[in-house]
Amino acid sequence: MEIPGSEFVLDVDTVIMALGTSPNPLIRSTTPGLETNKKGCLIVNEDEMTTRDGVFAGGDAVTGAATVILAMGAGKKGASAIDAYLQTKG
């Protein structure tokens, strides 16, 4: 149902799309070495690295349904850890 006057343009710097609330089961079935918990969420260490070396994860794939803010925090933390990891690989 259309709501008259409800369309508008909003100038923003960032748009975050929130899609889904659970890990995609294809990830663990197609990527050997990824351990999951009872809920099917990926297990990661404090740097967001999974149980497979060099594979990082965050957001709902790790926590299950949670806030976008938590997912963004995991992404920021993971990005720093990925950079550090890649620096060690030369």
ChimeraX commands (.cxc) that place a marker at each C-alpha (Angstrom):
marker #1 position 0.00,0.00,0.00 radius 0.5
marker #1 position 1.44,3.36,-1.03 radius 0.5
marker #1 position 1.73,6.04,1.63 radius 0.5
marker #1 position 1.50,9.51,0.02 radius 0.5
marker #1 position 4.53,11.68,0.77 radius 0.5
marker #1 position 6.56,8.78,2.15 radius 0.5
marker #1 position 9.27,8.88,-0.51 radius 0.5
marker #1 position 12.32,11.02,0.20 radius 0.5
marker #1 position 16.04,11.28,-0.56 radius 0.5
marker #1 position 18.51,11.07,2.30 radius 0.5
marker #1 position 22.17,12.07,1.80 radius 0.5
marker #1 position 24.34,9.61,3.73 radius 0.5
marker #1 position 27.98,8.53,3.88 radius 0.5
marker #1 position 27.30,4.86,4.61 radius 0.5
marker #1 position 24.45,2.46,3.99 radius 0.5
marker #1 position 24.42,-0.85,5.82 radius 0.5
marker #1 position 22.32,-3.68,4.49 radius 0.5
marker #1 position 21.25,-6.19,7.12 radius 0.5
marker #1 position 20.49,-9.50,5.43 radius 0.5
marker #1 position 19.59,-12.62,7.36 radius 0.5
marker #1 position 20.20,-13.59,10.94 radius 0.5
marker #1 position 21.99,-16.92,10.76 radius 0.5
marker #1 position 25.08,-18.36,9.14 radius 0.5
marker #1 position 24.74,-19.72,5.63 radius 0.5
marker #1 position 24.98,-23.53,6.00 radius 0.5
marker #1 position 26.80,-23.73,2.65 radius 0.5
marker #1 position 29.83,-22.04,4.18 radius 0.5
marker #1 position 30.66,-24.86,6.56 radius 0.5
marker #1 position 29.66,-27.63,4.15 radius 0.5
marker #1 position 31.90,-26.28,1.38 radius 0.5
marker #1 position 34.88,-25.11,3.46 radius 0.5
marker #1 position 36.70,-27.93,5.26 radius 0.5
marker #1 position 38.27,-27.11,8.62 radius 0.5
marker #1 position 35.64,-24.69,9.90 radius 0.5
marker #1 position 34.35,-25.66,13.34 radius 0.5
marker #1 position 30.89,-24.57,14.46 radius 0.5
marker #1 position 29.01,-24.49,17.74 radius 0.5
marker #1 position 25.68,-26.23,18.47 radius 0.5
marker #1 position 23.78,-23.44,16.74 radius 0.5
marker #1 position 25.85,-23.73,13.56 radius 0.5
marker #1 position 27.75,-20.48,14.16 radius 0.5
marker #1 position 31.42,-20.37,13.20 radius 0.5
marker #1 position 33.94,-20.56,16.03 radius 0.5
marker #1 position 36.53,-17.75,15.97 radius 0.5
marker #1 position 39.36,-16.58,18.19 radius 0.5
marker #1 position 39.79,-13.09,19.66 radius 0.5
marker #1 position 40.99,-11.82,16.25 radius 0.5
marker #1 position 37.93,-13.18,14.41 radius 0.5
marker #1 position 39.99,-15.98,12.79 radius 0.5
marker #1 position 38.11,-19.23,12.38 radius 0.5
marker #1 position 39.53,-22.67,13.11 radius 0.5
marker #1 position 40.91,-22.68,9.56 radius 0.5
marker #1 position 44.13,-20.68,9.27 radius 0.5
marker #1 position 43.68,-17.47,7.30 radius 0.5
marker #1 position 39.87,-17.60,7.25 radius 0.5
marker #1 position 38.17,-14.85,9.24 radius 0.5
marker #1 position 34.49,-14.36,10.10 radius 0.5
marker #1 position 32.25,-11.99,12.01 radius 0.5
marker #1 position 28.69,-10.83,12.41 radius 0.5
marker #1 position 25.75,-13.22,12.40 radius 0.5
marker #1 position 27.94,-16.02,11.01 radius 0.5
marker #1 position 29.67,-16.02,14.41 radius 0.5
marker #1 position 27.10,-14.67,16.88 radius 0.5
marker #1 position 23.81,-15.69,15.31 radius 0.5
marker #1 position 21.14,-13.00,15.26 radius 0.5
marker #1 position 22.63,-9.82,16.74 radius 0.5
marker #1 position 22.82,-6.10,16.06 radius 0.5
marker #1 position 24.39,-4.45,13.05 radius 0.5
marker #1 position 26.61,-2.50,15.45 radius 0.5
marker #1 position 28.12,-5.73,16.80 radius 0.5
marker #1 position 28.67,-6.97,13.24 radius 0.5
marker #1 position 30.38,-3.70,12.31 radius 0.5
marker #1 position 32.63,-4.00,15.37 radius 0.5
marker #1 position 33.57,-7.54,14.39 radius 0.5
marker #1 position 34.28,-6.34,10.86 radius 0.5
marker #1 position 36.57,-3.58,12.08 radius 0.5
marker #1 position 38.39,-5.92,14.45 radius 0.5
marker #1 position 38.64,-8.59,11.77 radius 0.5
marker #1 position 39.98,-6.13,9.19 radius 0.5
marker #1 position 42.83,-5.16,11.52 radius 0.5
marker #1 position 43.57,-8.82,12.23 radius 0.5
marker #1 position 43.48,-9.70,8.52 radius 0.5
marker #1 position 45.92,-6.88,7.77 radius 0.5
marker #1 position 48.28,-8.08,10.51 radius 0.5
marker #1 position 47.96,-11.67,9.27 radius 0.5
marker #1 position 48.76,-10.70,5.69 radius 0.5
marker #1 position 51.75,-8.63,6.83 radius 0.5
marker #1 position 53.28,-11.81,8.30 radius 0.5
marker #1 position 52.86,-13.58,4.95 radius 0.5
marker #1 position 55.10,-11.07,3.19 radius 0.5
marker link #1:1,2 radius 0.2
marker link #1:2,3 radius 0.2
marker link #1:3,4 radius 0.2
marker link #1:4,5 radius 0.2
marker link #1:5,6 radius 0.2
marker link #1:6,7 radius 0.2
marker link #1:7,8 radius 0.2
marker link #1:8,9 radius 0.2
marker link #1:9,10 radius 0.2
marker link #1:10,11 radius 0.2
marker link #1:11,12 radius 0.2
marker link #1:12,13 radius 0.2
marker link #1:13,14 radius 0.2
marker link #1:14,15 radius 0.2
marker link #1:15,16 radius 0.2
marker link #1:16,17 radius 0.2
marker link #1:17,18 radius 0.2
marker link #1:18,19 radius 0.2
marker link #1:19,20 radius 0.2
marker link #1:20,21 radius 0.2
marker link #1:21,22 radius 0.2
marker link #1:22,23 radius 0.2
marker link #1:23,24 radius 0.2
marker link #1:24,25 radius 0.2
marker link #1:25,26 radius 0.2
marker link #1:26,27 radius 0.2
marker link #1:27,28 radius 0.2
marker link #1:28,29 radius 0.2
marker link #1:29,30 radius 0.2
marker link #1:30,31 radius 0.2
marker link #1:31,32 radius 0.2
marker link #1:32,33 radius 0.2
marker link #1:33,34 radius 0.2
marker link #1:34,35 radius 0.2
marker link #1:35,36 radius 0.2
marker link #1:36,37 radius 0.2
marker link #1:37,38 radius 0.2
marker link #1:38,39 radius 0.2
marker link #1:39,40 radius 0.2
marker link #1:40,41 radius 0.2
marker link #1:41,42 radius 0.2
marker link #1:42,43 radius 0.2
marker link #1:43,44 radius 0.2
marker link #1:44,45 radius 0.2
marker link #1:45,46 radius 0.2
marker link #1:46,47 radius 0.2
marker link #1:47,48 radius 0.2
marker link #1:48,49 radius 0.2
marker link #1:49,50 radius 0.2
marker link #1:50,51 radius 0.2
marker link #1:51,52 radius 0.2
marker link #1:52,53 radius 0.2
marker link #1:53,54 radius 0.2
marker link #1:54,55 radius 0.2
marker link #1:55,56 radius 0.2
marker link #1:56,57 radius 0.2
marker link #1:57,58 radius 0.2
marker link #1:58,59 radius 0.2
marker link #1:59,60 radius 0.2
marker link #1:60,61 radius 0.2
marker link #1:61,62 radius 0.2
marker link #1:62,63 radius 0.2
marker link #1:63,64 radius 0.2
marker link #1:64,65 radius 0.2
marker link #1:65,66 radius 0.2
marker link #1:66,67 radius 0.2
marker link #1:67,68 radius 0.2
marker link #1:68,69 radius 0.2
marker link #1:69,70 radius 0.2
marker link #1:70,71 radius 0.2
marker link #1:71,72 radius 0.2
marker link #1:72,73 radius 0.2
marker link #1:73,74 radius 0.2
marker link #1:74,75 radius 0.2
marker link #1:75,76 radius 0.2
marker link #1:76,77 radius 0.2
marker link #1:77,78 radius 0.2
marker link #1:78,79 radius 0.2
marker link #1:79,80 radius 0.2
marker link #1:80,81 radius 0.2
marker link #1:81,82 radius 0.2
marker link #1:82,83 radius 0.2
marker link #1:83,84 radius 0.2
marker link #1:84,85 radius 0.2
marker link #1:85,86 radius 0.2
marker link #1:86,87 radius 0.2
marker link #1:87,88 radius 0.2
marker link #1:88,89 radius 0.2
marker link #1:89,90 radius 0.2
view
